[in-house]
């Protein structure tokens, strides 16, 4: 496939994703990753921090919240509405990005190169406090 055809195919794919995202939001918002909505109907994901310890991250209006099982909710910040509108399926990611043995929460911060390069703020779990840090620890792209 020539470079021009690939570029047009990529742009068409981004346009289709954008249209699907807009339609989902206009129809009442995205479906949560695990099928369980937050109490206020926002996007919610549940994930293991480590064996036997669960956490959840959700949107309360436009505010990103995270809570470890048995702990207090922590406010991480606000969403970027444009990014959320078009990239909600990949807005949150979970992984051990700092390689400490605990799951970290990645939140989409910016997108470049026509939507191909996505950069995430990483919020680390702190075992000493049993909470996620309220400030991002670092940023990583293409995860």
Buried (B, 14 or more C-beta within 10 A) or exposed (E): EEEEEEEEEBEEEBEEBBEEBEEBBEEEBBEBBEEEBBEEBBBBBBBEBEEEBBBBBBBBEEBBBBBBEEBEBBEBBEBBEEBBBBBBBBBBBBBBBBEEEBBBBBBBBEBEEEBEEBBBBBBBBBEEEBBBBEEBBEEBEEE
